[in-house]
């Protein structure tokens, strides 16, 4: 299992199409955050959306790097996975923080 995970994390960046999908997801989450903040109900959505904004943005940055930057892309992917894993840990350990 460990060799497979390291092969996936430290693989060449996928390129523009995948990075555009990741950045698009990040922008959608950001628009959701800005909308709820402008309406005045940011307390209901702030905790979990921020994790998704950061996680998808880091993944998009990792995929947009040149193909020669495998280690940097792997580090950014690993950081994105850790951010999203922290969200899951908070969801199970302190659900009142996420749910409200």
PEBEL-V994102 format. One record per backbone hydrogen bond with DSSP energy under -1.0 kcal/mol. CO is the residue of the C=O (numbers start at 1). NH is the residue of the N-H. E is the energy in kcal/mol with one decimal. If there is no record, write none. Layout:
co->CO nh->NH e->E
co->CO nh->NH e->E
//
This chain:
co->1 nh->5 e->-2.2
co->2 nh->6 e->-2.4
co->3 nh->7 e->-1.9
co->4 nh->8 e->-2.0
co->5 nh->9 e->-2.8
co->6 nh->10 e->-2.1
co->15 nh->19 e->-2.0
co->16 nh->20 e->-2.5
co->17 nh->21 e->-1.6
co->18 nh->22 e->-2.2
co->19 nh->23 e->-2.8
co->20 nh->24 e->-2.3
co->21 nh->25 e->-2.2
co->22 nh->26 e->-2.2
co->23 nh->27 e->-2.5
co->24 nh->28 e->-2.3
co->25 nh->29 e->-2.3
co->26 nh->30 e->-2.2
co->27 nh->31 e->-2.6
co->28 nh->32 e->-2.1
co->29 nh->33 e->-2.3
co->30 nh->34 e->-2.8
co->31 nh->35 e->-2.6
co->32 nh->36 e->-2.3
co->33 nh->37 e->-2.2
co->34 nh->38 e->-2.4
co->35 nh->39 e->-2.0
co->36 nh->40 e->-1.2
co->36 nh->41 e->-2.1
co->41 nh->44 e->-1.1
co->42 nh->46 e->-2.6
co->45 nh->49 e->-1.8
co->46 nh->50 e->-1.8
co->48 nh->52 e->-1.4
co->49 nh->53 e->-2.6
co->50 nh->54 e->-2.2
co->51 nh->55 e->-2.5
co->52 nh->56 e->-2.4
co->53 nh->57 e->-1.9
co->54 nh->58 e->-2.4
co->55 nh->59 e->-1.8
co->56 nh->60 e->-2.3
co->57 nh->61 e->-2.4
co->58 nh->62 e->-2.2
co->59 nh->63 e->-2.0
co->60 nh->64 e->-1.2
co->63 nh->15 e->-1.3
co->66 nh->69 e->-1.9
co->69 nh->73 e->-2.1
co->70 nh->74 e->-2.4
co->71 nh->75 e->-2.4
co->72 nh->76 e->-2.2
co->73 nh->77 e->-2.4
co->74 nh->78 e->-2.5
co->75 nh->79 e->-2.2
co->76 nh->80 e->-2.2
co->77 nh->81 e->-2.4
co->78 nh->82 e->-2.3
co->79 nh->83 e->-2.3
co->80 nh->84 e->-2.2
co->81 nh->85 e->-2.3
co->82 nh->86 e->-2.3
co->83 nh->87 e->-1.6
co->84 nh->88 e->-1.8
co->85 nh->89 e->-2.4
co->86 nh->90 e->-2.6
co->87 nh->91 e->-2.4
co->88 nh->92 e->-1.8
co->89 nh->93 e->-2.7
co->90 nh->94 e->-2.6
co->94 nh->97 e->-1.5
co->95 nh->99 e->-3.2
co->96 nh->100 e->-1.2
//
